[in-house]
Amino acid sequence: MKLCHLKSLLLILTALRLQASCGVAMDMPSNVSNRAAEGFTDPKALALAEAAARGDVRALERLVKDGADVNYAGRLGITPAWWAIRNRNKKGFEWLLAHGANPNPVVQSITIMEMAAGYEDSEFLEIALRYKPNLNLVSRATGNSALDSAVAYSRKHNLELLVKAGADLNQTSGVSPVVTAARLSRYDYALLMLQAGADTAKIIPDGPNGGQNELAYTISHGLINPDTDAFEWRERVIRFLRKQGIEAHPPPNERQRSKPLPPDLR
């Protein structure tokens, strides 16, 4: 592969990593759909990836019969199934999974499960879940899991699907998904995970705030418009924590709410 082509692919995948970390909409139009040749040097794998990206089942069947490997790892570890979901083709993605493609290839980029959990269309995640993926795989490139992706992209139904499927709510390589949700003022997501068994007692390990409850600390340092739904959900989280023996309080300088609380919080 020419150096300029490899650099192009690296730039594409770097952009994907930035999407995952910066919250750019994952459903933006793809700029990689016609660039499979930069990721797959093997002709059969290239043809398989391209067929999957356009959902051409007949071509997929023919190529696999002729020896194409559904788990061929191209540049940065990307596979035909990775390519299919990156190009948002459900038919090609599911066909490959149904014929033995790994839903958790180790890639130096955003993972299949991160994409499935981050897309607005939940059918991608529903497809992936049918093939028993590792729900807790953390990307080597982004440091994120599928749960992190669902929270970061505000995909509540995807979060519900992952919780129902048994994703580990306490497995993390850094900040827990519950705390991430709180930092984003998505306290409805935080409460959903807490009610499903997420750890309420995670402590900040070191630094000037070491020893403090991480979620309580996040609540006390995150200003919220008091007249929004986020304020109400935060209050529900605070009351949930209080029942667990954990005191959490809003920032002392937050302005007062101007309208009545909903009935369940009065």
Salt bridges, closest charged atoms under 4 A:
ASP27 OD2 - ARG155 NH2 2.92
GLU38 OE2 - ARG35 NE 3.11
ASP56 OD2 - ARG54 NE 3.53
GLU94 OE2 - ARG130 NH2 2.89
ASP121 OD2 - LYS90 NZ 2.47
GLU123 OE1 - LYS90 NZ 3.00
GLU126 OE2 - HIS157 NE2 3.73
GLU160 OE1 - HIS157 ND1 3.50
ASP188 OD2 - ARG186 NH2 2.86
GLU214 OE1 - LYS202 NZ 3.06
ASP227 OD2 - ARG255 NH1 3.76
GLU232 OE2 - ARG257 NH2 2.70
GLU235 OE2 - ARG239 NE 2.88
GLU247 OE1 - ARG242 NE 3.76
GLU247 OE1 - HIS249 NE2 3.62
GLU254 OE1 - ARG234 NH2 2.48
ASP264 OD2 - ARG236 NE 2.72
